[in-house]
Amino acid sequence: MSVPKPISVRLDDKGRLTLPRDVREALRAQPGDVFFIQPEEDGVRLVRAGNPFDALTAEAIQEDDAGETIALDDILKREGISIDE
């Protein structure tokens, strides 16, 4: 990701700031994304929150690739559960 040069933005009367297009593109920010704002001594730090489902998906794929998953049919059979009932 290329880091854009500092850009000035103005706070509106409702306390909102608009992220300029090149900043949104650099962050790959989409409408609805969540950001954390961390106050610092000389300003704020803005960090986009990660989607927890992305991490869960990556972990599930890794477990499946390693052969560490169990098919639902095998779990049902092991537990003596029939879905036909």
Residue pairs with C-beta under 8 A, 6 or more apart in sequence:
1 26
1 27
1 28
2 26
3 26
4 20
4 22
4 23
4 26
7 20
7 22
7 23
9 17
9 18
9 19
9 20
10 17
11 17
12 18
19 27
19 29
23 29
27 48
29 35
29 48
33 48
33 49
34 48
34 49
35 46
35 47
35 48
35 49
36 46
36 47
36 48
36 49
37 44
37 45
37 46
38 44
38 45
38 46
38 47
60 69
63 69
76 82
76 83
